[in-house]
Amino acid sequence: MRKWSMSIASILCLLSATAAPAQDRPRTVDELVQIALERNRDLLAARERVAEAQGLLRRAGVRPSPTLDVDYGAGGPLGSPGTDELALRYAQPIELGGKRGKRQAIGLSGVAVAEAEFAARARQLVFDVKTRAAEARAALAKSMALADVLTAGREALRLTRARVAEGDAAALEGQLLAVEVARMEAQHATYRGRAAATLADLRRLVGLDAAELPALEPSSEQQDVSLALPELTARALTRRSDLGAARAAEQQGAAELALARAEGVPDLTASATYTQDSDTTDGLFAVTSSGQPAPIVDNDKRISVGVSIPLFWRGRNRGNTDAAMARATGARLHREYLEAAVPRDVEAAYARFTAARDTVAVFRQSVVDQADQNLVVMREAYALGQLRLLDVLNEQRRLIDTRLAHIDAETELAQAAADLERAVGMDLP
């Protein structure tokens, strides 16, 4: 299988780069996967959640802003002229308990969770595209297989009707063959409609419009896995994006619990205040250097510093602490569940893949070719009068069933390979 790197960096580079013009009719599954990674709106939304988490991380590192208060008071409007007061106060909040560092730890974990969820969504999209492509290719192959048999059946019906008209064959043979051809036409119409529906669903998933209808080529690739089950399981435990998201969520829960506990430590607010009071004494005057009388003004200036400490007890934050502890415990249990479930997922997907591979190997041992030859021989024997028409029709039905079963086996192999890649969390060599 072709290797496809599903790391978060490579996916982001692929989505952010200028996409090359896609072919009008993508033919391979790899082309469809690439187009889906570039156009799928759900995946693009997941990428924006990564950017959102990065913005929240930057906000978490912002320190508390200082404040500047300016107060001015005048007694004139209230009948006390000459009484003025000016106060300037600068205050700086001081966080204690390492709250800023703990907020940054939550932000870092949030970015890791968003990136892991983005990678998991991309891996799921790759699986969906490969699965839908296999279904569409199977429906097209079944429609084409029935079209080939239907062409031969129509020709046989024409010849049989001619023989019936000349008296060389019984009318019942023409009726039996007409019913069989009608059955094949109905079956062909069913698969043709199913092919159109699966192609439409594939276009929706990939993001293609009607002018970009995929022209899927038949897959002749022999799919195999060179790794044993223990190696696949070990890789899954280190590569699975959903498991990575669960581990990052557990770290985020621990960081949130640490912040909730730190919020039980009160913050301080340090302040410095400059005050100037001006008071004019009524009826008293002083003489200036020029000998002019002037009112006596008393100016008082002072600087004061202080610390503001909120008065509350640690139990006041107990609700937030309990909630954070519950979230952290839930995240840990979810991570433990996934770590226990991943090996079973890989084992089930590997068993499905090996069974599908063995089934396809049986069909590829000239089973379909032999069925074609058997039908040709029986038709010749029927023309010589050695077999009944019913024998030929039964063999023809067996041929159709064999061809459809072969297509189903190939489709199951492709889907099983995609399922194994999803279970492991990476494209397999």
C-alpha positions in Angstrom: 0.0 0.0 0.0 1.1 3.5 -0.6 2.3 5.3 2.5 0.3 8.3 3.6 1.7 10.5 6.4 -1.1 11.5 8.8 0.9 13.6 11.2 -0.6 16.8 12.3 2.1 18.9 10.7 1.8 17.3 7.3 -2.0 17.7 7.3 -1.7 21.4 8.2 0.9 22.0 5.5 -1.3 20.3 3.0 -4.4 22.3 3.9 -2.6 25.6 4.1 -0.6 25.3 0.9 -2.0 26.5 -2.4 -3.8 23.5 -3.8 -2.8 22.5 -7.3 -5.7 22.3 -9.8 -7.3 18.9 -9.4 -8.0 16.8 -12.4 -11.5 17.1 -13.8 -12.1 13.4 -13.2 -10.0 12.0 -10.3 -9.4 8.3 -11.0 -7.5 6.9 -8.0 -8.4 6.7 -4.3 -5.3 8.6 -3.4 -6.4 11.5 -5.5 -9.8 11.5 -3.9 -8.2 11.4 -0.4 -6.0 14.4 -1.2 -9.0 16.4 -2.6 -11.1 15.5 0.5 -8.3 16.7 2.8 -8.2 20.0 0.9 -12.0 20.6 0.6 -13.9 18.8 3.3 -15.6 21.6 5.4 -15.8 19.5 8.6 -12.0 19.0 8.5 -11.4 22.6 7.8 -13.6 23.5 10.8 -11.5 21.1 13.0 -8.4 23.0 11.8 -9.9 26.3 13.0 -10.4 24.7 16.4 -6.6 24.3 16.5 -6.2 28.0 15.8 -8.8 28.7 18.5 -6.8 26.7 21.0 -3.6 28.5 20.1 -5.4 31.8 20.7 -6.6 30.7 24.1 -3.0 29.6 24.9 -1.8 33.2 24.1 -4.5 34.7 26.3 -3.6 32.3 29.2 -0.2 33.9 29.4 -1.4 37.5 29.7 -0.6 39.0 33.1 -3.3 41.0 35.0 -3.4 44.6 33.8 -2.7 47.5 36.3 -5.2 50.2 36.9 -4.8 54.0 37.4 -7.5 55.9 39.3 -7.7 59.7 39.1 -10.0 61.5 41.6 -10.5 65.3 41.8 -12.7 67.1 44.4 -13.8 70.7 44.6 -15.8 72.4 47.5 -16.9 75.4 45.5 -20.1 73.9 44.1 -21.2 73.1 47.7 -20.4 76.5 49.2 -16.8 75.7 50.4 -14.7 77.6 47.9 -10.9 77.1 48.1 -11.2 73.5 49.1 -9.7 71.2 46.4 -8.4 67.7 46.4 -6.5 65.6 43.8 -5.7 61.9 44.2 -3.8 59.6 41.8 -3.9 55.8 42.6 -1.9 53.1 40.8 -2.8 49.5 41.5 -1.2 46.3 40.3 -2.8 42.9 40.9 -0.4 40.2 41.9 -1.4 36.5 41.2 -0.2 34.0 43.8 -0.1 30.2 43.7 1.3 30.1 40.2 -2.0 30.7 38.5 -0.5 32.0 35.3 1.7 29.0 34.7 -1.2 26.7 35.4 -3.4 28.5 32.9 -0.6 28.1 30.3 -0.4 24.4 31.1 -4.2 24.2 30.4 -3.7 26.1 27.2 -0.9 23.8 26.0 -3.0 20.8 26.7 -5.9 22.4 24.9 -3.7 22.8 21.8 -2.6 19.2 22.0 -6.2 18.0 22.3 -7.3 20.1 19.3 -4.4 18.9 17.2 -5.1 15.3 18.1 -8.8 15.6 17.4 -7.9 17.2 14.0 -5.6 14.3 13.2 -8.3 11.8 14.3 -10.9 13.6 12.1 -8.5 13.5 9.1 -7.9 9.8 9.7 -11.6 9.2 9.8 -12.1 11.2 6.6 -9.5 9.0 4.9 -11.3 5.9 6.0 -14.7 7.2 4.9 -13.3 8.2 1.4 -11.7 4.8 0.9 -14.8 3.0 2.1 -17.1 5.0 -0.1 -14.8 4.6 -3.0 -14.8 0.9 -2.6 -18.6 0.8 -2.5 -18.9 3.0 -5.6 -16.3 0.9 -7.5 -18.2 -2.3 -6.5 -21.5 -0.9 -7.7 -20.0 0.1 -11.0 -18.3 -3.2 -11.4 -21.5 -5.1 -10.7 -23.4 -3.0 -13.2 -20.7 -3.6 -15.8 -20.7 -7.4 -15.1 -24.5 -7.6 -15.4 -24.3 -5.5 -18.6 -22.0 -8.1 -20.2 -24.2 -11.0 -19.2 -27.3 -9.1 -20.2 -25.9 -8.5 -23.7 -25.3 -12.2 -24.2 -28.7 -13.0 -22.8 -30.5 -10.6 -25.1 -28.7 -12.2 -28.1 -29.7 -15.7 -26.9 -33.3 -14.5 -26.5 -33.3 -13.1 -30.1 -32.0 -16.4 -31.5 -34.4 -18.5 -29.4 -37.4 -16.5 -30.5 -36.3 -17.0 -34.1 -36.0 -20.7 -33.5 -39.5 -20.7 -31.9 -40.9 -18.9 -34.9 -39.4 -21.5 -37.2 -40.6 -24.4 -35.1 -37.1 -25.5 -34.0 -37.7 -24.8 -30.3 -40.6 -24.9 -27.9 -42.4 -21.7 -27.0 -41.8 -22.4 -23.4 -38.0 -22.0 -23.9 -38.5 -18.5 -25.3 -40.7 -17.6 -22.3 -38.2 -19.0 -19.8 -35.4 -17.1 -21.4 -37.5 -13.9 -21.6 -38.2 -14.1 -17.9 -34.5 -14.6 -17.2 -33.5 -11.6 -19.3 -36.1 -9.5 -17.6 -34.7 -10.5 -14.2 -31.2 -9.6 -15.3 -32.4 -6.2 -16.6 -34.1 -5.4 -13.3 -30.9 -6.5 -11.4 -28.8 -4.4 -13.7 -31.0 -1.3 -13.2 -30.7 -1.8 -9.4 -27.0 -1.8 -9.5 -26.9 1.1 -11.9 -29.0 3.2 -9.6 -26.9 2.1 -6.6 -23.7 3.1 -8.4 -25.2 6.6 -9.1 -26.2 7.0 -5.5 -22.8 5.9 -4.1 -21.0 8.2 -6.5 -23.1 11.1 -5.4 -22.4 10.3 -1.7 -18.7 10.1 -2.6 -18.8 13.5 -4.3 -20.5 15.0 -1.2 -17.8 13.5 1.1 -14.9 14.6 -1.0 -16.3 18.0 -2.0 -16.7 17.5 -5.7 -19.3 19.1 -7.9 -21.3 17.5 -10.7 -18.6 18.3 -13.3 -16.0 16.5 -11.2 -17.6 13.1 -11.2 -14.9 10.6 -10.2 -14.0 8.0 -12.9 -12.7 5.3 -10.6 -10.4 2.7 -12.1 -10.7 -0.9 -11.1 -8.2 -1.8 -8.4 -5.7 -4.5 -9.4 -3.4 -3.9 -6.4 -2.7 -6.9 -4.2 -3.3 -5.6 -0.7 -1.2 -7.1 2.0 0.3 -6.3 5.4 3.9 -7.0 6.2 3.6 -6.5 9.9 2.4 -9.0 12.5 -0.4 -8.4 14.9 1.8 -7.6 17.9 3.6 -4.9 15.9 0.4 -3.5 14.6 -1.0 -3.3 18.2 2.2 -1.6 19.4 2.0 1.0 16.7 -1.7 1.6 17.4 -0.9 2.4 21.0 1.5 5.1 19.9 -0.1 6.3 16.7 -3.9 6.4 17.3 -5.0 10.0 17.2 -8.1 9.4 19.4 -5.8 7.8 22.0 -3.5 10.8 21.8 -6.5 13.1 22.2 -7.5 11.2 25.3 -4.0 11.4 26.8 -3.9 15.2 26.1 -7.4 15.6 27.7 -6.1 13.8 30.8 -3.2 16.2 31.0 -5.6 19.1 30.5 -7.8 17.7 33.3 -4.9 17.5 35.7 -3.9 21.1 34.8 -7.4 22.3 35.4 -7.4 20.6 38.8 -4.1 22.2 39.7 -5.5 25.6 38.7 -8.7 25.1 40.7 -6.6 24.4 43.8 -4.4 27.4 43.1 -7.5 29.6 42.8 -8.0 28.9 46.5 -5.0 31.1 47.2 -6.1 34.7 47.3 -4.4 37.3 45.0 -3.0 40.5 46.2 -3.3 44.0 44.9 -0.4 46.4 45.5 -1.2 50.1 45.2 0.5 53.5 45.5 -1.5 56.7 46.0 -0.5 60.3 45.5 -2.8 62.9 47.2 -2.7 66.7 47.1 -5.1 68.8 49.3 -5.5 72.6 48.7 -7.3 74.6 51.4 -7.7 78.5 51.3 -8.1 80.2 54.7 -10.9 82.7 54.6 -10.1 86.2 56.1 -6.4 85.7 56.4 -4.0 87.2 53.9 -0.3 87.2 53.5 1.9 89.8 51.8 3.9 88.9 48.8 7.4 90.1 47.9 5.9 92.9 46.0 3.8 94.1 48.9 0.5 92.8 47.6 -1.9 90.9 49.9 -2.6 87.3 48.9 -4.9 84.6 50.5 -3.2 82.0 52.6 -3.4 78.5 50.9 -2.5 75.3 52.8 -1.1 72.7 50.4 -0.7 69.2 51.7 1.0 66.5 49.6 1.5 62.9 50.5 2.2 59.4 49.0 0.8 56.2 50.5 1.3 52.6 49.6 -0.9 49.7 50.4 -1.8 46.0 49.8 -5.4 44.7 49.2 -6.1 41.2 50.5 -9.4 39.6 49.8 -11.0 38.0 52.9 -12.3 34.5 52.1 -11.5 31.0 53.1 -10.2 28.1 50.9 -13.5 26.2 51.2 -15.1 28.8 49.1 -13.5 27.3 45.9 -14.4 23.8 46.8 -17.1 23.5 44.2 -14.7 24.3 41.4 -12.1 21.9 42.8 -14.6 19.1 43.0 -15.8 19.7 39.4 -12.2 19.8 38.1 -11.4 16.6 40.0 -14.4 14.9 38.4 -13.3 16.0 35.0 -9.8 14.8 35.6 -11.0 11.4 36.8 -13.3 11.1 33.8 -10.5 11.9 31.4 -8.2 9.3 33.0 -10.9 6.6 32.9 -11.6 7.4 29.2 -7.9 7.1 28.4 -7.7 3.8 30.2 -10.8 2.6 28.3 -9.2 3.4 25.0 -5.9 1.8 25.9 -7.8 -1.4 26.7 -10.0 -1.1 23.6 -7.3 -0.3 21.0 -5.7 -3.8 21.0 -9.2 -5.4 20.5 -9.9 -3.0 17.7 -6.7 -3.9 16.0 -7.2 -7.6 16.5 -10.7 -7.5 15.1 -9.7 -5.4 12.1 -6.7 -7.7 11.4 -8.9 -10.8 11.5 -11.3 -9.2 9.1 -8.5 -8.3 6.8 -6.9 -11.7 6.7 -10.3 -13.4 6.1 -11.0 -11.0 3.2 -7.5 -11.5 1.8 -7.9 -15.3 1.9 -11.4 -15.0 0.2 -10.0 -12.9 -2.6 -7.1 -15.3 -3.1 -9.6 -18.1 -3.7 -11.5 -16.1 -6.3 -8.3 -15.0 -8.0 -7.4 -18.7 -8.7 -9.3 -18.6 -12.1 -12.7 -19.2 -10.4 -14.5 -16.6 -12.5 -12.7 -17.6 -15.7 -13.7 -21.2 -15.1 -17.3 -20.2 -14.5 -17.3 -18.3 -17.9 -15.9 -21.4 -19.7 -18.5 -23.6 -18.1 -21.3 -21.4 -19.3 -19.9 -21.4 -22.9 -19.7 -25.2 -22.9 -23.2 -25.6 -21.6 -24.6 -23.2 -24.2 -22.9 -25.2 -27.0 -24.2 -28.4 -25.5 -27.7 -26.9 -25.4 -27.4 -25.8 -29.0 -26.6 -29.5 -29.9 -29.6 -30.7 -28.0 -27.6 -32.4 -25.2 -28.9 -30.1 -22.3 -32.1 -28.5 -21.3 -32.5 -24.7 -21.4 -33.1 -24.8 -17.7 -29.6 -26.2 -17.1 -28.1 -23.3 -19.1 -30.2 -20.8 -17.1 -29.1 -22.3 -13.8 -25.4 -22.1 -14.9 -25.9 -18.6 -16.0 -27.3 -17.6 -12.6 -24.3 -19.3 -10.9 -22.0 -17.3 -13.2 -23.7 -14.1 -12.2 -23.6 -15.0 -8.5 -19.9 -15.9 -8.8 -19.0 -12.6 -10.5 -21.0 -10.6 -7.9 -19.4 -12.6 -5.0 -16.0 -11.9 -6.5 -16.7 -8.2 -6.6 -18.0 -8.3 -3.0 -14.8 -10.0 -1.9 -12.7 -7.4 -3.5 -14.8 -4.7 -1.9 -14.5 -6.3 1.5 -10.8 -6.5 1.1 -10.5 -2.8 0.3 -12.7 -1.8 3.2 -11.0 -4.2 5.6 -7.7 -2.7 4.7 -9.0 0.8 5.3 -10.5 -0.4 8.6 -7.2 -1.9 9.7 -5.4 1.4 8.8 -8.0 3.3 10.9 -7.5 0.8 13.8 -3.7 1.2 13.7 -3.9 5.0 13.1 -1.6 5.0 10.1 -1.3 3.9 6.5 0.3 0.4 6.4 3.2 -0.7 4.2 
